[in-house]
Amino acid sequence: MRCAVVGHPVAHSLSPALYRAAYAALGLDWAFEAVDVPDGGLAQFVAGLDATWRGLAVTMPHKAAVAGLGRPDQGVKRLGVGNTLVLDADGASVHNTDVSGFIRALEYRHVDEVADVVMLGAGATARAALLALNNLGVGRVTAQVRDPASPSVASWLKMADDLGLEAGIEALGTPHETDLVISTLPPGQADSWAGVVDGAGAVFDVAYDPWPTRLTVTAAAASLTVVTGLDLLAGQAVQQIDYLVGDTVDLALLLAAGETELNRRGMA
């Protein structure tokens, strides 16, 4: 059986290393690759897959497009984006494992007493983080953004209101005493705002390439607990692998495989 991670660009992805480790642990002789699919090309790519394909891990810029390519689960319906496409005899289904990934990553690093959170960004990843934080009992979340009038901020605020969370909007880099800072910004975009970790209890940066990020270096220098993008990738892959393979692996196994690959690339 074949699976792949699809995105554009996608050569940096650690998913092949994680999946191959999972296959080895489960005794599966399956194939996994990274396939660069240009923006707008996902539907055509999926239409060309044959019966040897079990499914796809989906990353940017295809997370919105994949939502329309199969039966969506509740997470996809809520967020409007997916990251997993499962192909079976009953047709395709689409899932979002980012919410469970956030929860697993935070719990793995023992960031479990959080009441107030500052979030950098308010896009799709930030909305997934909101759902996770709500499940963890967080009461207040403040998004720091460049443009408070953007549609993504409006969507983020609506979700927070629907969840019953106390929510606010600030300019990026605003000093803020908080239990946790989560950066949901694309790689490199949080570098200018690393000072926001002052007054934080822990820091979570969803980026892992390039690594380490300036945000996490600043947090580590301040002896703060750091949750990494690799933690999130491995955390969401636990549920994703279950959907695609029908079996589970430990998050620690996936983390070790990712760290080995980062070391091989000279990035750890």
C-alpha angles and dihedrals in degrees: 000000000000133000132167144180112240127199144117111273099015108151090099094058119124092199095098090057092048095046095046089052089050092049091051092049091049095044094242123151093208130139126235127181142164114247123192107220115181120236109279094021102093098096092051091047093051092047089059097054117111132211093280090072119093097180152290141269104220127208136168133352092018104057093101095041094052091057089075097048100078147355106316122223121222093270092055091047091050098044102030091227137083137195103193131060116190119194118201142145091281093054132259128328128191125214139181115216097169093096093056088043092059091048094048093046094051093045092047090056091043095244092147107130102070126144103155126040134184113206124196107215134011105223132115094296090051090053090052088050090052091056091049093048091049089054089051093054099251112164106195132032127180121195118210110206143164097230116031090187096059120119091239091060090050090052091048092050092048091053091049090050092047089052093049093243122149103240138183141177127227138169116268112271097023109153109249133169105226144150094236139013115204119190112202092170122122117265113297097008094099093053094093092053101050090122089073088082089075106108094016125126095208139359130220119189114184092201120094103167117092094028139228098033122212089243093058094041089055091047094048091049087056090050092245123152108262125207112193139211087245089058088055094045092050092042094055091041091062091067093034092056089049090055094047101036104024094233137083136237131191119267089228090061091054093046091052091051091050093048091050090053093047089051090050089054091047093243103114 
